[in-house]
Amino acid sequence: MSEPIGEFSLKHICNTYGTNSAGEMTNSVNFQGEATGFGPVWGTLISSNALSESNATSGTVQWVGEAFLEDGSVLGGIGNGTWEKPENEHVWELVVNVDLSNGEKHRAEGSINLESLIYTGKIYQG
């Protein structure tokens, strides 16, 4: 595995729940924080599952967000990945592959502590 190129720490802001065209529950989790080389970051993790799977321990997730760079420009990012909840832990482990608006590709590996509501992790190239 390659060496990390940065780290991030994001604070939970709020959740929004809804349904999609398949009748599944959707969950949009908004975060705000900082990331090495990106400065301030705002973003949303989006997941969905059937109502009968509300107690799922893994699934897919999408990330949509922006970074507000030091030079005043904005960098967009859209990513797809997976989450897992380890048994007997109040944590989600995530791996998300993100396409950036400047053409770069990054991988974010981290965890959301469901008690502190902080999402932290490392950023890798490609």
C-alpha positions as CSV (number, residue, x, y, z in Angstrom):
1,M,0.0,0.0,0.0
2,S,1.2,3.5,-0.8
3,E,2.0,6.1,1.8
4,P,-0.7,8.5,2.8
5,I,-0.5,12.0,1.2
6,G,-2.7,13.6,3.9
7,E,-5.2,13.3,6.7
8,F,-8.7,14.6,7.3
9,S,-10.9,15.3,10.3
10,L,-14.5,16.2,9.7
11,K,-17.3,17.0,12.2
12,H,-20.8,15.8,11.8
13,I,-23.2,18.7,11.1
14,C,-26.6,17.0,10.5
15,N,-28.5,14.1,8.8
16,T,-31.3,14.3,6.3
17,Y,-33.5,11.2,5.7
18,G,-35.7,10.5,2.7
19,T,-36.6,7.8,0.2
20,N,-35.5,7.1,-3.3
21,S,-37.4,5.8,-6.4
22,A,-36.8,2.2,-5.3
23,G,-38.6,2.9,-2.0
24,E,-35.4,2.6,0.0
25,M,-34.4,4.8,2.9
26,T,-31.8,7.4,2.1
27,N,-29.4,9.0,4.6
28,S,-27.4,12.1,3.8
29,V,-24.8,12.9,6.4
30,N,-23.2,16.4,6.3
31,F,-19.7,17.0,7.5
32,Q,-17.4,20.0,7.8
33,G,-13.7,20.1,8.6
34,E,-10.1,20.2,7.3
35,A,-8.0,18.0,5.1
36,T,-4.2,18.2,4.4
37,G,-3.6,20.1,1.2
38,F,-7.2,20.9,0.8
39,G,-8.0,23.3,3.6
40,P,-11.6,23.6,4.7
41,V,-13.8,20.7,3.4
42,W,-17.6,20.4,3.3
43,G,-19.3,17.3,2.1
44,T,-22.1,14.8,2.3
45,L,-22.0,11.0,2.6
46,I,-25.0,9.4,1.0
47,S,-26.3,5.9,1.6
48,S,-29.5,3.9,1.1
49,N,-30.9,0.6,2.1
50,A,-34.2,-1.2,2.2
51,L,-36.3,-0.5,5.3
52,S,-35.9,-4.2,6.3
53,E,-32.1,-3.7,6.3
54,S,-32.0,-0.8,8.7
55,N,-29.7,-2.8,11.0
56,A,-27.2,-3.5,8.2
57,T,-23.5,-3.8,9.1
58,S,-22.1,-2.9,5.7
59,G,-23.1,-1.2,2.4
60,T,-22.2,1.3,-0.2
61,V,-21.7,5.0,0.2
62,Q,-21.3,8.1,-2.1
63,W,-19.3,11.2,-1.2
64,V,-20.1,14.6,-2.7
65,G,-18.2,17.6,-1.5
66,E,-16.0,20.7,-2.0
67,A,-12.6,21.9,-0.7
68,F,-11.9,25.6,-0.4
69,L,-8.3,25.9,-1.4
70,E,-5.9,28.5,0.1
71,D,-5.6,30.3,-3.3
72,G,-9.4,31.0,-3.2
73,S,-10.4,28.3,-5.7
74,V,-12.9,25.5,-5.1
75,L,-12.2,21.9,-5.8
76,G,-15.1,19.5,-6.2
77,G,-15.1,15.8,-5.4
78,I,-17.4,12.9,-6.1
79,G,-16.6,9.4,-4.8
80,N,-18.0,6.0,-4.3
81,G,-17.1,3.4,-1.7
82,T,-18.1,1.1,1.0
83,W,-18.7,1.1,4.8
84,E,-18.6,-1.6,7.4
85,K,-19.6,-1.6,11.1
86,P,-17.3,-3.9,13.1
87,E,-19.2,-6.2,15.5
88,N,-19.8,-4.7,19.0
89,E,-18.3,-1.3,18.0
90,H,-20.0,2.1,17.5
91,V,-17.9,2.9,14.5
92,W,-18.2,2.9,10.7
93,E,-15.1,2.1,8.7
94,L,-15.1,3.6,5.2
95,V,-13.1,3.3,2.0
96,V,-14.1,5.9,-0.7
97,N,-12.5,6.4,-4.1
98,V,-12.9,10.1,-5.0
99,D,-12.7,11.8,-8.5
100,L,-11.6,15.4,-8.1
101,S,-12.6,18.3,-10.4
102,N,-8.9,18.8,-11.3
103,G,-8.7,15.3,-12.8
104,E,-6.9,13.7,-9.8
105,K,-8.1,10.5,-8.1
106,H,-7.7,9.9,-4.4
107,R,-8.7,7.2,-1.9
108,A,-10.0,8.1,1.5
109,E,-9.7,5.5,4.3
110,G,-11.2,6.4,7.6
111,S,-13.8,5.9,10.3
112,I,-16.7,7.7,11.7
113,N,-17.0,7.4,15.5
114,L,-20.7,7.2,16.1
115,E,-20.3,8.5,19.6
116,S,-18.1,11.6,19.0
117,L,-19.6,12.1,15.4
118,I,-16.1,12.7,14.1
119,Y,-15.0,11.3,10.7
120,T,-11.2,10.9,10.5
121,G,-8.8,9.2,8.2
122,K,-6.0,9.3,5.7
123,I,-5.9,10.3,2.0
124,Y,-4.0,8.3,-0.6
125,Q,-3.1,8.9,-4.2
126,G,-5.3,7.2,-6.7
